[in-house]
């Protein structure tokens, strides 16, 4: 493995790690209405294309990490579908607090 592959693995691993906090947050809170379906769809298409590109050129770092990223984005899409159907209703006190903080 050359230095280029090492750099590819490091960069891809950093990108892969960036999805974990969002996935864990959605699972913990059981809500995902804030996540944009459009963004998630674009990310999924991009990850799939990167994977196809990596496999077509036989680039190991891109192949491995694109599959990891594609899987993570797909999981995020499923979680968005499961937990993002409706926005929870706010109580009157939450609405007042929100209005006060928005005006300051």
PyMOL commands that set and color helices and strands:
alter all, ss='L'
color gray80, all
select helices_A, chain A and resi 3-29+37-57+60-83+92-103
alter helices_A, ss='H'
color red, helices_A
deselect
rebuild
show_as cartoon
